[in-house]
Amino acid sequence: MIEMPNGIAPDQCLIGGQWRPPTGGEYLDLLNPSDGSTLCAIARGTSADVDAAVGSAKAALNGDWGATTAVERGRILTKISQHVLKHVDLLATLEAQDVGKPLTQARNDAIALARYLEFYGGAADKVHGQTIPYMEGYTVYTLREPHGVTGHIVPWNYPMQIIGRSVGAALAMGNACVLKPAEEACLTALAFAEIARDAGLPDGALNVVSGLGAEAGAALSTHKDVHHISFTGSVGVGKLIQKAAAENIVPVTLELGGKSPQVVFADADLDAALPFLVNAGIQNAGQTCSASSRILVQDSLLDEVTTRMTEAYGALIAAPALEDKHVGPLVSHRQKAIVNRFLERGADLTIAAQGVISDSAPDTGAYVAPTLFADVAPDHSLAQDEIFGPVQVIIPFKDENEAIAIANGTDYGLVASCWSRDGARLMRMAKKLRAGQVFVNNYGAGGGVELPFGGSGHSGHGREKGFEALFGFSTVKTVATYHG
């Protein structure tokens, strides 16, 4: 039996502040990736449900939510943040069961959700327009205004964090949101919506419609009354979302994944680097857009890095999510099959090490042993394509120029990291690495809700997190007044 906030049923949609069954009367089974069992049923939302949710969002903009001042929006978000913290254990358990991530990682995600709301609550009344010096007789200023109704299509790997950084920012700027969570993992999205409603978010400011991407997701991305779309997911679906948005000429924020490198020079502090080299690749079983799946190592340090990463991998354990080991299962057997096909492509490569799958892990779960490949050519499929599993490759390089060429040599450009004691080299690398975020002698900087996040190339465009997200979820109006 799944426990939800205030005892709500997970098989309903939140529309206009009311929980209601799907219009079509159809439901989807939500599976537990740790053992393959059915957690519960969720609503299979239809285009009619999406249309009702968009209508509710429009009504909220024309009603209480649209009349809410920036300072009051901030107070509401801060209150929601506090309510999230009261439900951290519940949210963490839901996320661990739903996504398959270890309980500690799920708990950190719940705390991060609260932090996003706290940040955007504090920032809501601090996004200002400008006055512009202009011709004599004119006073000119700009206003930052919400887009209106924003659509949020959220993936299954980090539902809470991505809701925080997209829905939180959109609400802070006064938009009304329609959220479509992934059909593979949507319990914390539904739980958060109830927490926000209970904390006093006006009816219609946040609506949630669960269901299939090809149905509810498509209906949301093509809806003529949606004024901005935020999507995190695969490149293929991102292209469809962008094409759909183009038909209605609305802006899109796309975060589509990556093949992020960590570049390790011979003078790096390997003791400091090693935990980041491993953990950034296996967190959430490697199902992370910014996962570090490529480890680029200078020739003279290659043997030592390979040896030490091999030792680290030998200690990794994949186990059911609630056992809280290093790695949980993948989100589904479908995802497991995708990762296994990649491993088959690596049959010609050297496996340096593999973690183990715990004896407690049922055969019905979606487990893959963490796998490290050594001495991989930079043009190999495993070094080019996003695997989205606990798989890393070690790639040797000779010098700085080759490191840059390899690091920038994929279709992606989301995150990169560089390890060295040479300050000048680090400055050069930070400028030359093609990535939306570059970390110097670290990886991830602790998540950093304040740090703009997004990429280039097949990693997408637009920025989430920090004040950049607030700019993205608003539009600029110029007011020019002639007074003589």
C-alpha positions as CSV (number, residue, x, y, z in Angstrom):
1,M,0.0,0.0,0.0
2,I,1.5,3.3,-1.1
3,E,1.3,6.1,1.5
4,M,0.6,9.6,0.1
5,P,0.3,13.0,1.8
6,N,-3.2,13.5,3.3
7,G,-4.2,10.1,2.1
8,I,-4.7,11.1,-1.5
9,A,-5.1,8.4,-4.2
10,P,-2.2,8.3,-6.7
11,D,-4.6,7.3,-9.5
12,Q,-6.0,10.8,-9.9
13,C,-5.1,14.1,-11.6
14,L,-4.9,17.5,-9.8
15,I,-6.9,20.0,-11.8
16,G,-8.1,23.4,-10.4
17,G,-7.2,22.4,-6.9
18,Q,-9.3,19.2,-7.0
19,W,-8.2,15.6,-7.3
20,R,-10.2,13.8,-10.0
21,P,-10.1,10.6,-12.0
22,P,-8.9,10.6,-15.6
23,T,-11.6,11.5,-18.1
24,G,-11.1,8.3,-20.1
25,G,-11.4,6.1,-17.0
26,E,-8.1,4.3,-17.9
27,Y,-5.1,3.6,-15.6
28,L,-1.5,2.5,-15.8
29,D,0.4,0.2,-13.5
30,L,3.4,1.7,-11.8
31,L,6.1,-0.8,-11.2
32,N,8.7,-1.1,-8.5
33,P,12.1,-1.5,-10.3
34,S,13.6,-3.2,-7.2
35,D,11.5,-6.3,-7.5
36,G,9.1,-5.8,-10.5
37,S,6.0,-5.7,-8.3
38,T,3.1,-3.3,-9.0
39,L,3.3,-0.3,-6.6
40,C,-0.1,1.2,-7.5
41,A,-2.2,2.4,-10.5
42,I,-1.9,5.9,-11.8
43,A,-4.2,7.9,-14.0
44,R,-3.8,7.6,-17.8
45,G,-4.6,11.2,-18.5
46,T,-6.0,12.2,-21.9
47,S,-6.0,15.3,-24.0
48,A,-9.3,16.2,-22.4
49,D,-7.6,16.2,-19.0
50,V,-4.7,18.3,-20.3
51,D,-7.2,20.7,-21.8
52,A,-9.0,21.0,-18.4
53,A,-5.7,21.5,-16.7
54,V,-4.7,24.3,-19.1
55,G,-8.1,25.9,-18.7
56,S,-7.6,25.8,-14.9
57,A,-4.2,27.4,-15.2
58,K,-5.7,30.2,-17.4
59,A,-8.4,30.8,-14.8
60,A,-5.8,31.0,-12.0
61,L,-4.0,33.7,-14.0
62,N,-7.2,35.6,-14.3
63,G,-8.0,35.1,-10.7
64,D,-6.3,34.8,-7.3
65,W,-2.9,33.6,-8.6
66,G,-2.6,36.3,-11.2
67,A,-3.4,39.0,-8.6
68,T,-0.8,37.6,-6.2
69,T,2.2,40.0,-5.7
70,A,5.8,38.9,-6.1
71,V,6.4,39.2,-2.4
72,E,3.4,37.0,-1.6
73,R,4.4,34.5,-4.3
74,G,7.7,34.2,-2.5
75,R,6.1,33.7,0.9
76,I,3.9,30.9,-0.6
77,L,6.9,29.2,-2.1
78,T,8.8,29.5,1.2
79,K,5.8,27.9,3.0
80,I,5.7,25.1,0.5
81,S,9.4,24.5,1.1
82,Q,8.8,24.2,4.8
83,H,6.0,21.7,4.2
84,V,8.3,19.6,1.9
85,L,10.8,19.4,4.7
86,K,8.1,18.0,7.0
87,H,7.5,15.2,4.5
88,V,11.1,14.4,3.6
89,D,11.0,10.8,4.8
90,L,7.7,10.1,3.0
91,L,9.0,11.7,-0.2
92,A,12.3,9.8,0.0
93,T,10.6,6.5,0.4
94,L,8.2,7.2,-2.5
95,E,11.1,8.2,-4.8
96,A,13.3,5.2,-3.8
97,Q,10.4,2.8,-4.5
98,D,9.4,4.5,-7.7
99,V,12.7,5.3,-9.3
100,G,14.9,2.7,-7.7
101,K,17.5,5.0,-6.3
102,P,19.1,4.3,-2.9
103,L,17.2,5.8,0.0
104,T,19.9,8.3,0.9
105,Q,20.0,9.7,-2.6
106,A,16.2,10.0,-2.7
107,R,16.3,11.8,0.6
108,N,18.9,14.2,-0.7
109,D,16.6,14.9,-3.7
110,A,13.7,15.7,-1.3
111,I,15.9,18.2,0.6
112,A,17.0,19.7,-2.7
113,L,13.4,20.2,-3.7
114,A,12.8,22.2,-0.5
115,R,16.0,24.2,-1.2
116,Y,14.9,25.1,-4.7
117,L,11.6,26.4,-3.4
118,E,13.4,28.3,-0.6
119,F,15.7,29.9,-3.2
120,Y,12.9,30.8,-5.6
121,G,10.8,32.0,-2.7
122,G,13.5,34.4,-1.7
123,A,14.1,35.5,-5.3
124,A,10.5,36.1,-6.4
125,D,10.5,39.8,-5.6
126,K,14.1,40.4,-6.6
127,V,13.8,40.1,-10.4
128,H,13.6,43.8,-11.5
129,G,13.1,45.7,-14.7
130,Q,15.4,48.6,-15.8
131,T,15.1,52.2,-16.6
132,I,16.8,53.1,-19.8
133,P,18.4,56.5,-20.6
134,Y,16.7,57.7,-23.8
135,M,15.8,60.8,-25.7
136,E,14.8,64.0,-24.0
137,G,11.1,64.0,-23.2
138,Y,10.9,60.2,-22.7
139,T,11.0,57.9,-19.7
140,V,11.6,54.3,-20.7
141,Y,11.6,51.3,-18.5
142,T,11.2,47.5,-18.7
143,L,9.0,45.0,-16.9
144,R,9.6,41.3,-16.3
145,E,6.3,39.5,-16.8
146,P,5.3,35.8,-16.7
147,H,4.7,34.0,-20.0
148,G,1.3,32.8,-18.7
149,V,0.6,29.0,-18.8
150,T,3.8,27.0,-18.7
151,G,4.0,23.2,-19.5
152,H,6.5,21.1,-17.6
153,I,7.3,17.6,-18.9
154,V,9.4,16.0,-16.2
155,P,11.5,12.7,-16.6
156,W,11.7,9.7,-14.3
157,N,15.2,10.0,-13.1
158,Y,15.1,13.1,-10.8
159,P,11.4,14.1,-10.5
160,M,11.7,16.1,-7.3
161,Q,14.8,18.0,-8.3
162,I,13.5,18.9,-11.8
163,I,10.1,19.9,-10.4
164,G,11.9,22.2,-8.0
165,R,14.1,23.9,-10.6
166,S,11.4,24.3,-13.3
167,V,8.0,24.6,-11.5
168,G,9.6,26.5,-8.6
169,A,11.1,29.1,-11.0
170,A,7.9,29.3,-13.1
171,L,5.7,29.9,-10.1
172,A,8.1,32.5,-8.6
173,M,7.7,34.6,-11.8
174,G,3.9,34.3,-11.6
175,N,3.2,31.7,-14.3
176,A,0.5,29.0,-13.8
177,C,1.8,25.5,-14.4
178,V,0.6,22.2,-15.9
179,L,2.9,19.4,-14.9
180,K,3.1,16.1,-16.8
181,P,5.3,13.6,-14.9
182,A,6.9,10.5,-16.4
183,E,4.7,7.4,-16.5
184,E,7.6,5.4,-15.1
185,A,7.9,7.4,-11.9
186,C,5.4,10.0,-10.9
187,L,4.6,9.4,-7.2
188,T,6.6,12.3,-5.8
189,A,5.2,14.7,-8.4
190,L,1.7,13.8,-7.2
191,A,2.7,14.0,-3.6
192,F,4.4,17.4,-4.1
193,A,1.3,18.8,-5.8
194,E,-0.8,17.8,-2.7
195,I,1.9,19.3,-0.3
196,A,1.8,22.5,-2.3
197,R,-2.0,22.6,-2.3
198,D,-2.1,21.9,1.4
199,A,0.5,24.7,2.0
200,G,-1.8,27.3,0.4
201,L,-0.9,27.4,-3.3
202,P,-4.0,28.9,-5.0
203,D,-6.2,26.5,-7.0
204,G,-5.0,26.2,-10.6
205,A,-1.6,27.6,-10.1
206,L,-0.2,24.0,-10.3
207,N,-2.1,21.2,-12.1
208,V,-0.8,17.7,-12.6
209,V,-1.8,15.2,-15.3
210,S,-0.1,11.8,-15.3
211,G,-0.2,9.5,-18.3
212,L,1.7,8.4,-21.3
213,G,4.1,10.8,-23.1
214,A,2.6,10.1,-26.5
215,E,-0.8,11.0,-25.1
216,A,-0.8,13.5,-22.2
217,G,2.7,14.8,-23.0
218,A,1.9,15.3,-26.7
219,A,-1.3,17.1,-25.8
220,L,0.5,19.4,-23.5
221,S,3.3,20.3,-25.9
222,T,0.9,21.0,-28.7
223,H,-1.7,22.9,-26.7
224,K,-2.4,26.4,-28.2
225,D,-2.8,28.0,-24.8
226,V,0.5,26.9,-23.4
227,H,3.0,29.8,-23.6
228,H,6.3,28.1,-22.6
229,I,7.4,24.5,-22.4
230,S,10.1,23.0,-20.2
231,F,11.2,19.5,-21.1
232,T,13.9,17.3,-19.7
233,G,14.5,13.9,-21.4
234,S,15.8,12.3,-24.5
235,V,17.1,14.0,-27.7
236,G,14.5,12.3,-29.8
237,V,11.5,13.4,-27.7
238,G,13.1,16.8,-27.3
239,K,13.1,17.3,-31.1
240,L,9.4,16.4,-31.1
241,I,8.7,18.9,-28.3
242,Q,10.5,21.7,-30.1
243,K,8.7,21.0,-33.4
244,A,5.4,21.0,-31.6
245,A,6.2,24.3,-29.8
246,A,7.3,25.8,-33.1
247,E,3.8,25.3,-34.5
248,N,2.5,27.6,-31.7
249,I,5.6,29.8,-31.7
250,V,6.3,29.5,-28.0
251,P,9.7,29.3,-26.3
252,V,11.1,26.0,-25.1
253,T,13.7,25.0,-22.5
254,L,15.3,21.7,-23.4
255,E,17.7,19.7,-21.2
256,L,18.4,16.6,-23.2
257,G,21.3,14.8,-21.6
258,G,25.1,14.5,-22.1
259,K,28.3,12.5,-22.3
260,S,30.1,14.5,-19.7
261,P,33.9,14.2,-19.4
262,Q,36.2,14.5,-16.4
263,V,39.7,15.4,-17.6
264,V,42.5,14.2,-15.3
265,F,46.0,15.6,-15.9
266,A,49.2,14.0,-14.6
267,D,49.6,16.6,-11.9
268,A,46.0,16.1,-10.5
269,D,45.4,15.4,-6.8
270,L,44.2,11.9,-7.4
271,D,43.2,11.4,-3.8
272,A,40.8,14.3,-4.1
273,A,39.6,13.4,-7.5
274,L,38.9,9.7,-7.1
275,P,35.5,9.8,-5.3
276,F,34.3,12.3,-7.9
277,L,35.6,10.1,-10.8
278,V,33.5,7.2,-9.6
279,N,30.5,8.7,-7.9
280,A,29.6,11.1,-10.7
281,G,29.2,8.1,-13.0
282,I,27.2,5.7,-10.8
283,Q,24.9,8.1,-8.9
284,N,21.3,7.1,-9.5
285,A,22.7,4.0,-11.3
286,G,24.2,6.3,-14.0
287,Q,20.7,7.6,-14.9
288,T,21.7,11.2,-14.7
289,C,21.9,13.7,-17.6
290,S,25.1,15.2,-16.1
291,A,26.6,11.8,-15.3
292,S,30.4,11.7,-15.9
293,S,30.5,8.7,-18.1
294,R,33.9,9.5,-19.7
295,I,37.1,9.7,-17.7
296,L,39.9,11.2,-19.8
297,V,43.3,10.5,-18.3
298,Q,46.8,11.7,-19.3
299,D,49.0,8.9,-20.4
300,S,51.5,9.0,-17.5
301,L,48.7,8.7,-14.9
302,L,46.7,6.1,-16.8
303,D,47.8,3.0,-15.0
304,E,47.3,4.5,-11.5
305,V,43.9,5.9,-12.3
306,T,42.8,2.6,-13.8
307,T,44.1,0.7,-10.8
308,R,42.4,2.9,-8.3
309,M,39.1,3.1,-10.1
310,T,39.2,-0.7,-10.5
311,E,39.6,-1.1,-6.8
312,A,36.7,1.3,-6.1
313,Y,34.4,-0.5,-8.6
314,G,35.2,-3.8,-6.9
315,A,33.5,-2.5,-3.7
316,L,30.3,-1.3,-5.4
317,I,27.1,-3.1,-4.6
318,A,23.8,-2.9,-6.5
319,A,20.8,-3.7,-4.3
320,P,17.2,-2.9,-3.7
321,A,16.6,0.8,-3.2
322,L,15.5,0.6,0.4
323,E,18.7,-1.3,1.3
324,D,20.5,2.0,0.6
325,K,23.6,0.6,-1.1
326,H,25.8,2.3,-3.7
327,V,23.5,1.6,-6.6
328,G,19.9,0.7,-7.0
329,P,18.1,-1.0,-10.0
330,L,17.5,0.8,-13.2
331,V,14.1,2.4,-13.5
332,S,12.7,-0.4,-15.7
333,H,13.4,-3.6,-17.5
334,R,13.2,-1.6,-20.7
335,Q,16.1,0.6,-19.5
336,K,18.0,-2.4,-18.4
337,A,17.7,-3.9,-21.9
338,I,19.0,-0.6,-23.4
339,V,22.0,-0.6,-21.1
340,N,22.7,-4.3,-21.8
341,R,22.8,-3.6,-25.5
342,F,25.4,-1.0,-24.9
343,L,27.4,-3.5,-22.8
344,E,27.2,-5.9,-25.7
345,R,28.7,-3.2,-28.0
346,G,31.7,-3.2,-25.5
347,A,32.5,-6.9,-26.1
348,D,35.6,-5.9,-27.9
349,L,36.8,-3.7,-25.0
350,T,38.6,-4.4,-21.8
351,I,36.4,-4.5,-18.7
352,A,38.6,-3.2,-15.9
353,A,36.1,-3.9,-13.2
354,Q,32.5,-4.6,-12.3
355,G,30.6,-4.1,-9.1
356,V,28.4,-6.9,-7.8
357,I,24.6,-7.4,-7.7
358,S,23.6,-8.3,-4.1
359,D,22.2,-11.7,-3.4
360,S,19.2,-9.9,-1.9
361,A,18.4,-8.4,-5.3
362,P,15.4,-10.3,-6.8
363,D,15.8,-11.6,-10.4
364,T,12.6,-9.7,-11.1
365,G,14.4,-6.4,-10.5
366,A,16.1,-4.3,-13.2
367,Y,19.7,-4.6,-12.0
368,V,22.9,-4.0,-13.9
369,A,26.3,-4.4,-12.3
370,P,28.4,-1.1,-12.4
371,T,30.9,-1.6,-15.2
372,L,34.2,0.2,-15.9
373,F,35.9,-0.1,-19.3
374,A,39.6,0.7,-19.7
375,D,41.6,2.2,-22.6
376,V,38.6,3.0,-24.8
377,A,39.0,4.8,-28.1
378,P,37.3,8.2,-28.1
379,D,35.2,7.3,-31.2
380,H,33.8,4.1,-29.8
381,S,30.0,4.0,-29.3
382,L,30.5,3.7,-25.5
383,A,32.5,6.9,-25.6
384,Q,30.1,8.7,-27.8
385,D,26.5,7.7,-26.9
386,E,24.6,8.4,-23.8
387,I,24.1,5.1,-22.0
388,F,22.1,6.2,-19.0
389,G,23.3,3.3,-16.9
390,P,26.2,2.7,-14.4
391,V,28.8,2.4,-17.1
392,Q,32.0,4.5,-17.4
393,V,34.9,4.4,-19.8
394,I,38.5,5.5,-19.3
395,I,40.1,7.3,-22.4
396,P,43.8,8.1,-22.5
397,F,45.2,11.4,-23.9
398,K,48.6,12.8,-24.5
399,D,48.4,16.5,-24.0
400,E,46.1,19.5,-23.4
401,N,45.1,19.9,-27.1
402,E,44.2,16.2,-27.4
403,A,42.2,16.4,-24.2
404,I,40.2,19.3,-25.5
405,A,39.6,17.6,-28.8
406,I,38.3,14.4,-27.1
407,A,36.3,16.2,-24.5
408,N,34.5,18.3,-27.1
409,G,34.3,15.4,-29.5
410,T,30.7,14.3,-29.0
411,D,27.3,15.7,-29.9
412,Y,26.7,16.8,-26.3
413,G,27.8,19.8,-24.3
414,L,26.3,19.7,-20.8
415,V,28.9,19.3,-18.1
416,A,32.7,18.9,-17.9
417,S,35.4,18.8,-15.2
418,C,39.1,19.3,-15.2
419,W,41.6,18.1,-12.5
420,S,45.1,19.7,-12.3
421,R,47.3,21.7,-10.0
422,D,48.3,24.1,-12.9
423,G,46.2,27.2,-12.5
424,A,46.9,28.6,-16.0
425,R,46.0,25.2,-17.6
426,L,42.7,25.2,-15.6
427,M,41.8,28.6,-16.9
428,R,42.5,27.6,-20.5
429,M,40.5,24.4,-20.1
430,A,37.5,26.1,-18.5
431,K,37.4,28.5,-21.5
432,K,37.8,25.8,-24.2
433,L,35.6,23.0,-22.8
434,R,32.2,23.0,-24.6
435,A,29.8,22.7,-21.8
436,G,27.1,24.6,-19.9
437,Q,28.9,23.9,-16.6
438,V,32.6,23.4,-16.1
439,F,33.9,22.2,-12.7
440,V,37.5,22.8,-11.7
441,N,39.0,20.3,-9.3
442,N,35.5,19.1,-8.4
443,Y,32.4,17.7,-10.1
444,G,28.9,19.0,-9.5
445,A,29.7,21.6,-6.8
446,G,27.2,19.9,-4.5
447,G,24.3,20.5,-6.9
448,G,24.1,24.2,-6.4
449,V,20.5,25.4,-6.9
450,E,22.0,28.8,-7.5
451,L,24.1,27.7,-10.5
452,P,22.7,28.1,-14.0
453,F,22.4,24.7,-15.6
454,G,21.9,23.7,-19.3
455,G,23.9,22.8,-22.3
456,S,24.6,23.1,-26.0
457,G,24.4,20.8,-29.0
458,H,22.3,17.7,-28.3
459,S,22.3,18.7,-24.6
460,G,19.6,21.2,-25.5
461,H,19.3,25.0,-24.9
462,G,18.0,27.4,-22.3
463,R,19.0,27.5,-18.6
464,E,17.5,26.2,-15.4
465,K,18.5,26.9,-11.8
466,G,19.6,30.2,-10.4
467,F,18.4,33.5,-11.6
468,E,18.8,32.5,-15.2
469,A,15.8,30.2,-14.8
470,L,13.7,33.2,-13.6
471,F,14.7,35.1,-16.7
472,G,13.7,32.1,-18.8
473,F,10.3,31.9,-17.2
474,S,9.5,35.5,-17.9
475,T,9.4,37.9,-20.8
476,V,10.5,41.5,-21.1
477,K,8.1,44.4,-21.8
478,T,9.4,47.8,-22.7
479,V,7.4,50.8,-21.8
480,A,8.3,54.1,-23.4
481,T,6.4,57.2,-22.1
482,Y,6.5,60.5,-23.9
483,H,5.9,63.4,-21.5
484,G,7.5,66.3,-23.4
